[in-house]
Amino acid sequence: QVQLVESGGGLVQAGGSLRLSCAASGSPFRIKSMGWYRQAPGKQRELVASVSNYGATTYAESVAGRFTISRDNAKNTVDLQMNSLKPEDTAVYYCRMEISRDYWGQGTQVTVSS
């Protein structure tokens, strides 16, 4: 059974940085796309960034130039480096991996204070 475990969330001041990590356990076979999503209170979950199995990346316009997504296929991990954080980045962040179906992590809270 594949499980995704996220780490790295927390509280940071505006302008600071955080790095989120997500690891897949259960020996997943052939992970296709990997991505990070976020959901702020009262809002729908939205895509933050994704990376294909070929390394092609996509970013939400609101984070482009500040966030960087990266994956390690040997370790079945995907990271999100978040720089120049803003209060509007505050949300629960979820990782997602497309394998035989979509798998989601449990979420990690990111809070950016002004």
Secondary structure, 3 states (H helix, E strand, C coil): CCEEEEECCEEEECCCCEEEEEEEECCCCCCCCEEEEEECCCCCCEEEEEECCCCCEEECCCCCCCEEEEEECCCCEEEEEECCCCHHHCEEEEEEEECCCEEECCCEEEEEEC
